[in-house]
Structure formats: C-alpha cells, structure tokens
Amino acid sequence: MDFLYFLVTQDKTWGDAYGFHNHYFNELNIFTYSSILMVVIGIVFSLAFYKGFCDRKSNEHATRSNWWIMLAVTIVVAYLVSQFVFFGGANSGFIAESNTYLTTTLYTQYENNEKVYQECVNTFTEIKVNVQEGKDIALWFDVTNVFLAALFFFLTSIIVKKHTAHGTEIPF
C-alpha cells in the first residue's frame, strides 16, 4: 500500500532509524485498513446522497449544491476518521502502538545495549512531540485519505447516478 501513500513515505520524517513509522503503517497494515475505510466512506456517502436525495418522488433535493455539500461532509468525515482513529490520542493509534513497539520489540532487541535503547527512546520522544505538534506525517496521511474518500465518492456518483429517478444530471 506504500504506492497509494507515496506522500507519506516521501516525507523526511518517514525513515526514522528504528522503524516506528514502518512498524505502525506497514507491519500493522494501517495503510491497508485506512485505504479500505476511506473507500467505504466514499461509497457509503455517495450512495446515501443518491438514495436519500435522488430517489424520492420529488426532485427538490436532487441538486448540484446538495451533491457538493455531501462531498464536503465526506471529506470532513474522512479527515476526522483519519486523524482520530489512526493517529488517536495517547492511549490509541500511532503513539500507543509505537510505545508498545518501543517497550517490547526494541527493548528486547537492545536490552544489552543501553546506549542504543536510549537512542530509541529519544527517537520515540521526538516523533511523539512532532505528531502532537502536527509536524509528522499526519498531514500527508490525512491528505491521502481525504483524496481517496473523495475519489470514491466521485466514482460511485458516476456509476450510480444513471440508476436514480432524479440524479442523472448530478454532478454534471
């Protein structure tokens, strides 16, 4: 899934020396889970628009402006899910999993070398501060997820609009 998240993997903070980012996003399959979730969000919101607004007896709500509003809602929901589900707070998401990775895998690997383990702890602390300040890869991760959700909203719109009573002209 790295190819979908090329903005994330090209960021200068991606290649930390002890693999915190790689562990969370690749080994725990967060790239895969987030892309599947964004596809589902895009499809569900598009279907909700066409089934909710365009298949009624009246075409009053089947407008381009409502389509744009639903696209904006899709983008906001995708951003919020991306930010709060995958990055989370101190007890969930990237920071929590990275802390577990630090205290289990890296501790076991470097328990005989205190200097290297302390470097791991310093790297983790730096990443944690960067994530909390919004300087880490969270921005590019969020942008990619929002793009995926909007793309699948649009693609589903193109496919579904022909099968609705009043939505054949929406979005164009």
Secondary structure, DSSP 8 states (H G I E B T S, - for coil): -TTTTHHHHTSTTS--TT-HHHIIIIIT-HHHHHHHHHHHHHHHHHHHHHHHHSSSS--TT--HHHHHHHHHHHHHHHHHHIIIIII--SSSHHHHHHHHHIIIIIHHHHTT-HHHHHHHHHHHHHHHHHHHHT-STHHHHHHHHHHHHHHHHHHHHHHHGGGSSS-TTS--
